[in-house]
Amino acid sequence: MAIGLTLAATLAGTASAQTATPAQTAASKKALADTHKDIQATLGVLPGFFLAYPEEGLPGAWAAFKQVQVAENTRISPKMKQLIGLAVSAQVPCSYCVYFHTQVAKAYGATPEEIKEAVALAAISRHWSTVLNGMAIDMTSFRSEVDTSLRVAAERAAKK
């Protein structure tokens, strides 16, 4: 606890010593206005959850959201990203995120069966994570068993 209090006091002292200049404040306001415009242009609306985000962090948060979540020309297809997002959101759990990812996945052509499968995979992962962690299964043995299983599957596939 003493370490936490010391760190908090140090950070508070650092923060109070750094006062924004008028030029920095103007740049921050311009960055925020530019971010709001970009969100509006990209999404067709400026959602309230972006307005609720701390102003100082919104330009960076939007950049990450736009580059990973919204970008279509990434290594993972847009539909697959949304199904992954849905599975994670179901586990977090976040009803807002579940709604968002479900609707966007559908917009990218996800079928009801794909949506069900993504959620079921999340549930299965959670189930076995509970068993593996709760029973303190040895990681070295687990990895060896997974590697053996994959090797056997590859050998079987090669025989077909």
N, C-alpha and C positions, 0 to 999 in steps of 0.2 A: 504494500500500500504506500509506503514511503517513496518508493521509486515512482509510482504513478503520480503522487502529489508533486514530487520534484520535477518530473517531466512536464506536468501541467503548468507549474509555476514558471518553468523555463520558457515554454511555448507562449504563455501569456505575456511574459516580459518581452519576448521577441516580437510578438504581434503588436504590442503597444508602441514599440520603438519604430515600427514601420508604418508611417502615415503616408497615405497616397497623395501624390502631388496632383495639382489640378489637371495636368496633362494626362496622368495615369487614370484619373477619374473620367476624363472625357473619352479616353481610349476605351475604357471599360464600358461606358455607356454606348459608344458606337458599336463595339463588339456585340453587346447585348441586342441592340436594335437590328444589326445585321443578322444575328442568329434568329431573332423572331421572324424577320422577313424570309430567311431561308427555310425555316420550318413551315411557314405559311405557303411558300412557293412549292415546297416538296410534298407536303401532305394535303394541301388545299384548305387547311384549318390550322389554327394555333391552339392545340389542345391545352386544357387547363393544367394538366400534370406538368407540362413544361414551364408554365407560369408559376407553379408552386415550388419549382426547383430553385435553390439559391442562385441568385443572379450571377455571382462571381464564377460559379462552376458550370453554368448552362452552356456557354460556347464549347467547352471541352466535352461535356456530356453529350451534346447534340452531335458533335463531330464523330464521336465513337458510335453513337446510335446510327447515324447516317451511313458511316463507312462499313459497319458490320451488319446491322439489322436491315436497313433499307436498300443498300446496294444490291443490284441484281447480278452484276458480273463478278461474282466471287467464286471461290473454289467449291462452295457448297451451293446447290441450287436453291432458289428462293423458297420453293415448296418444302424442301428438306429442312432448311433453316427454321421454317415455321413449325414443322412437326417436332423438331428438336426443342424449340422454344415451348411448345405445348407440353411436351413430356416433362421438361424441367419445371414449368409453371405449375403443373399438376402436383409435383412433389414439394414445391416450396412451402405451402401452396399459396397461389395468388389468383383469385377469381378474375381480377382485371386482366392479368396476363393470359389466363386460360381463354377468356373471351377474345382478346386481341389476336392471339396466335391461331385460334380456331378459325376465326373469320378470315384472317389473311391467308391461312393455309388453304381454305376453301377457294379464295379468290385466285390462288395459284394452281387450282385444279386438284387439291387433295380430296380424295373420296371419303365418304363416311367410314369405310373399312380401314383406310390408312390412318384416319384420326383415331379410331378405336385402337388400332394396333400400336400407335405411338403412346397412347395413355396406358395401355396394357403393359408395354415394355417398361415404362416408368414404374408401374406397380410391381412388376417382377423384379426389376433392379432393386427397388426399395426392400422387397421381401428378402431377397438373398443377401443384400447388404446387412440387414438386421441379423440374419442367421450368422453370416461370416464374422461380422464384428462382435456380435453378442457372445458367440461361442469361442472367440479369440482363435480362429483357425490359423494355423501357422502359414505365414505368407510364402515362405520358401517352398513348402510342400504344395501349396495352392498353385503357385506359378509353374512348378514342375508338372502337376496334373493337367493344367491348362495346355502347356506346351506339348505334352504327350497326346492329349486329345486332338489338338490341331494337326500334329504329325500323322496320327492314325487317319484322320479325315482326309488329309492330302493324299495319303497312300491309297485309300479306298477310291478317291476321285480319279487317281491316275490309272487304276485298274479298269475303270468304266470305259 
